[in-house]
Amino acid sequence: MQRFTDVDLSAWTTLGVPARARELLVLEEEADLARWRERREAAPMPELVLGGGSNVVFLEDFAGRVVRLATRGRELLAEDDAARLVRAAAGEPWDGFVRWCVAQGWGGLENLAAIPGSVGAVPVQNVGAYGLEVGERIAWVEGVERDTGLAWRLPAAECGFGYRTSRFKARESAFMVITAVTFRLPRNEPPRLDYPDLQRRFAGLGQDVSPAEVYAAVAEIRARKLPDPRVQGNVGSFFKNPVVSPEVAERLAAHHPELPRHALPDGRVKLAAGWMIERCGLKGVREGGAAVHERQALVLCNAGGAKGADFLALARRVRETVAERFGVRLEVEPVLVGCEGVVQPLA
Ligand SMILES: Cc1cc2nc3c(=O)[nH]c(=O)nc-3n(C[C@H](O)[C@H](O)[C@H](O)COP(=O)(O)OP(=O)(O)OC[C@H]3O[C@@H](n4cnc5c(N)ncnc54)[C@H](O)[C@@H]3O)c2cc1C
């Protein structure tokens, strides 16, 4: 376990805003969990678990301990004719893990190519992209209770997975830590190509597309569409796509026929937040060093020297403008962290 005090967190998050933490622990092996518990008991303070820091916004200095999960390890647990069970430690970089699976010829996760962050964080907001949510591929999640060190294991059905949420993001983020995730990768499922960008890319090829080809296509499309956080700090989408009732969607469609809408299996309708933000003329708009990205309106980025408070001010401005124009309230996607810990929802 590595321990640092009075740490600048800007290098530990993809947004790169300055914020100090009283202490940072980096857990590199399973036994470090016990060392962390000893440290908690010796010096209690607010705590935040961190993976790759790609979905966290520090709004100010954090008067506590940041605990970064950096444990590694991945293995094939079992396989039969229908599926493979593959387990990875929480600290494994997500994209490296997906690439490793694809390189073994194991399909199932390739639609989630090139998403920053760690394996341990993917269940937290049920990471999703290009027509797949990771919860569909999770067999179970393992972890420990922070206070007691008690180990637990939850099957996917008990993880409360929903659109960009789970029980770990909502109710239990303060006392559960995820230590490993086991994925069930189907062996006989056709590639998931229903997302429009992928449909276009593979038009005419039917099912004859390999996981490696899907991985490469998704990675290439993402690189073209999304700003690279190493070049311009960001946390991906800053807002969730709002989900509304069919009545609200119809009312909106009457006034804005081009508003992209996606019917969900439960009858509700998902609306494109980026389209609404763009229609409000907010692309490129700034508050301090935080800016709405020029090409991708759903992304707020660090245009240089941004502070956490700039992102808060910009997020509020975007949310109020969209609410005035469309009557729809946008929800922030990343985790907002104040002085004492998580402060969501955005007030
Ligand atoms: C360029 C870019 C593109 C992105 N694209 C997508 C996308 O397509 N789809 C998508 O869903 N997300 C996307 N994201 C958001 C982000 O990458 C994911 O949410 C990712 O899973 C976060 O992983 P992380 O390790 O960086 O988590 P962090 O940002 O470190 O943490 C996020 C939350 O998870 C908690 N957490 C982290 N690890 C653990 C653990 N082991 N146990 C318990 N809690 C934990 C943290 O406390 C925090 O609340 C994108 C981000 C960027 C920068």
The ligand as an SDF file (V2000), in Angstrom:
LIG
                    3D

 53 58  0  0  0  0  0  0  0  0999 V2000
  -13.7190   10.3280  -22.4690 C   0  0  0  0  0  0  0  0  0  0  0  0
  -14.6900    9.6030  -21.5600 C   0  0  0  0  0  0  0  0  0  0  0  0
  -15.6520    8.7850  -22.1110 C   0  0  0  0  0  0  0  0  0  0  0  0
  -16.5610    8.1090  -21.2940 C   0  0  0  0  0  0  0  0  0  0  0  0
  -17.5020    7.3070  -21.8760 N   0  0  0  0  0  0  0  0  0  0  0  0
  -18.3940    6.6540  -21.1160 C   0  0  0  0  0  0  0  0  0  0  0  0
  -19.3890    5.8180  -21.7180 C   0  0  0  0  0  0  0  0  0  0  0  0
  -19.4340    5.6610  -22.9290 O   0  0  0  0  0  0  0  0  0  0  0  0
  -20.2730    5.2050  -20.9140 N   0  0  0  0  0  0  0  0  0  0  0  0
  -20.2450    5.3400  -19.5570 C   0  0  0  0  0  0  0  0  0  0  0  0
  -21.0880    4.7480  -18.8800 O   0  0  0  0  0  0  0  0  0  0  0  0
  -19.3090    6.1020  -18.9490 N   0  0  0  0  0  0  0  0  0  0  0  0
  -18.3910    6.7650  -19.6940 C   0  0  0  0  0  0  0  0  0  0  0  0
  -17.4390    7.5660  -19.0940 N   0  0  0  0  0  0  0  0  0  0  0  0
  -17.4350    7.7190  -17.6360 C   0  0  0  0  0  0  0  0  0  0  0  0
  -16.4260    6.8100  -16.9080 C   0  0  0  0  0  0  0  0  0  0  0  0
  -15.3610    6.4490  -17.7410 O   0  0  0  0  0  0  0  0  0  0  0  0
  -17.0660    5.5290  -16.3700 C   0  0  0  0  0  0  0  0  0  0  0  0
  -18.1290    5.8370  -15.5190 O   0  0  0  0  0  0  0  0  0  0  0  0
  -16.0490    4.6510  -15.6370 C   0  0  0  0  0  0  0  0  0  0  0  0
  -16.6230    3.4120  -15.3160 O   0  0  0  0  0  0  0  0  0  0  0  0
  -15.5320    5.2940  -14.3600 C   0  0  0  0  0  0  0  0  0  0  0  0
  -14.4580    4.4990  -13.8990 O   0  0  0  0  0  0  0  0  0  0  0  0
  -13.3680    5.0410  -12.9010 P   0  0  0  0  0  0  0  0  0  0  0  0
  -12.5460    3.8880  -12.4500 O   0  0  0  0  0  0  0  0  0  0  0  0
  -12.6260    6.1640  -13.5060 O   0  0  0  0  0  0  0  0  0  0  0  0
  -14.2810    5.5500  -11.7000 O   0  0  0  0  0  0  0  0  0  0  0  0
  -14.0590    6.8130  -10.7790 P   0  0  0  0  0  0  0  0  0  0  0  0
  -14.3060    8.0440  -11.5710 O   0  0  0  0  0  0  0  0  0  0  0  0
  -12.7680    6.7010  -10.0520 O   0  0  0  0  0  0  0  0  0  0  0  0
  -15.2530    6.6130   -9.7430 O   0  0  0  0  0  0  0  0  0  0  0  0
  -16.5970    6.7530  -10.1690 C   0  0  0  0  0  0  0  0  0  0  0  0
  -17.5170    6.3770   -9.0020 C   0  0  0  0  0  0  0  0  0  0  0  0
  -17.3670    5.0010   -8.7250 O   0  0  0  0  0  0  0  0  0  0  0  0
  -16.9460    4.8020   -7.3730 C   0  0  0  0  0  0  0  0  0  0  0  0
  -15.9940    3.6890   -7.4080 N   0  0  0  0  0  0  0  0  0  0  0  0
  -14.9110    3.5680   -8.2160 C   0  0  0  0  0  0  0  0  0  0  0  0
  -14.2990    2.3880   -7.9840 N   0  0  0  0  0  0  0  0  0  0  0  0
  -15.0250    1.7750   -6.9980 C   0  0  0  0  0  0  0  0  0  0  0  0
  -14.8980    0.5260   -6.3110 C   0  0  0  0  0  0  0  0  0  0  0  0
  -13.9120   -0.3200   -6.5820 N   0  0  0  0  0  0  0  0  0  0  0  0
  -15.8100    0.2440   -5.3520 N   0  0  0  0  0  0  0  0  0  0  0  0
  -16.8270    1.0920   -5.0540 C   0  0  0  0  0  0  0  0  0  0  0  0
  -16.9950    2.2770   -5.6770 N   0  0  0  0  0  0  0  0  0  0  0  0
  -16.1030    2.6030   -6.6320 C   0  0  0  0  0  0  0  0  0  0  0  0
  -16.3190    6.1130   -6.9530 C   0  0  0  0  0  0  0  0  0  0  0  0
  -16.3850    6.2840   -5.5430 O   0  0  0  0  0  0  0  0  0  0  0  0
  -17.1820    7.0970   -7.6860 C   0  0  0  0  0  0  0  0  0  0  0  0
  -18.3790    7.2640   -6.9670 O   0  0  0  0  0  0  0  0  0  0  0  0
  -16.5010    8.2550  -19.8910 C   0  0  0  0  0  0  0  0  0  0  0  0
  -15.5130    9.0740  -19.3210 C   0  0  0  0  0  0  0  0  0  0  0  0
  -14.6090    9.7440  -20.1520 C   0  0  0  0  0  0  0  0  0  0  0  0
  -13.5360   10.6010  -19.5480 C   0  0  0  0  0  0  0  0  0  0  0  0
  1  2  1  0
  2  3  1  0
  2 52  2  0
  3  4  2  0
  4  5  1  0
  4 50  1  0
  5  6  2  0
  6  7  1  0
  6 13  1  0
  7  8  2  0
  7  9  1  0
  9 10  1  0
 10 11  2  0
 10 12  1  0
 12 13  2  0
 13 14  1  0
 14 15  1  0
 14 50  1  0
 15 16  1  0
 16 17  1  0
 16 18  1  0
 18 19  1  0
 18 20  1  0
 20 21  1  0
 20 22  1  0
 22 23  1  0
 23 24  1  0
 24 25  2  0
 24 26  1  0
 24 27  1  0
 27 28  1  0
 28 29  2  0
 28 30  1  0
 28 31  1  0
 31 32  1  0
 32 33  1  0
 33 34  1  0
 33 48  1  0
 34 35  1  0
 35 36  1  0
 35 46  1  0
 36 37  1  0
 36 45  1  0
 37 38  2  0
 38 39  1  0
 39 40  1  0
 39 45  2  0
 40 41  1  0
 40 42  2  0
 42 43  1  0
 43 44  2  0
 44 45  1  0
 46 47  1  0
 46 48  1  0
 48 49  1  0
 50 51  2  0
 51 52  1  0
 52 53  1  0
M  END
$$$$
